[in-house]
Amino acid sequence: MDKKIERLFQNWQKRNIKGIYCASRAAALEKILELVPKNASVGLSGSQTIDALGIVAGLEGSGRKVYNQYRPGISRGESMELRRQGATQADVYLTGVNAISEQGELVFFSAYGNRTAGISYAKSVIVLAGVNKLVPGLQEALQRSRQVATPLNCKRLNYATPCFQDGVCRQDVCLFPEYKRMCCQVLVIEAEVAPDRLTVVLVNESLGF
């Protein structure tokens, strides 16, 4: 672990956020399966980082209940209901993150709000991130979320936004009904009041957007 990450973990400690370092995605998957109790239910946000590790299959394969809004064959209404249940009823909420400042702030963007709701108020939250999400400060974290992560997600999900075309954020004109805006909610976690509620698993790999 290099000095920058050591300082980040020290900053998290001051913010009442638990940090866990994993050298690889395989180690991170093993750690998350260890962190989630065997009888726990799990809610989750859409995340390329979660997908990259195969966590959902690992959780479901071990018999844990997952509010999986991406389960094949379900309707749009069923998917939205699973998002609500995952954010409000699950024992553990699992999510990626758009950016992390070296001071320890966590930045999340959301379209529908299930992500921000789950992160803000679930009983237990596990945030999974690759080291590519680290940036110097909060303004850079917001900039990365808006100018890097969101355009890539819009292209991946075929959202009709200005940034879909060229990757350039135009938040002043990205409004309804002309566009289908993705970054509708912004959540910045500066600290956590409840000890042990929020854990960040930081992986020494480039993962997700």
Secondary structure as GFF3:
##gff-version 3
##sequence-region A 1 209
A	DSSP	alpha_helix	3	14	.	.	.	ID=ss1
A	DSSP	beta_strand	18	22	.	.	.	ID=ss2
A	DSSP	alpha_helix	25	35	.	.	.	ID=ss3
A	DSSP	beta_strand	41	44	.	.	.	ID=ss4
A	DSSP	alpha_helix	48	53	.	.	.	ID=ss5
A	DSSP	alpha_helix	55	61	.	.	.	ID=ss6
A	DSSP	beta_strand	65	67	.	.	.	ID=ss7
A	DSSP	alpha_helix	76	88	.	.	.	ID=ss8
A	DSSP	beta_strand	92	95	.	.	.	ID=ss9
A	DSSP	beta_strand	99	101	.	.	.	ID=ss10
A	DSSP	beta_strand	106	110	.	.	.	ID=ss11
A	DSSP	alpha_helix	114	121	.	.	.	ID=ss12
A	DSSP	beta_strand	125	130	.	.	.	ID=ss13
A	DSSP	three_ten_helix	131	133	.	.	.	ID=ss14
A	DSSP	beta_strand	134	135	.	.	.	ID=ss15
A	DSSP	alpha_helix	138	144	.	.	.	ID=ss16
A	DSSP	pi_helix	145	149	.	.	.	ID=ss17
A	DSSP	alpha_helix	150	157	.	.	.	ID=ss18
A	DSSP	alpha_helix	162	166	.	.	.	ID=ss19
A	DSSP	beta_strand	185	189	.	.	.	ID=ss20
A	DSSP	beta_strand	198	203	.	.	.	ID=ss21
###
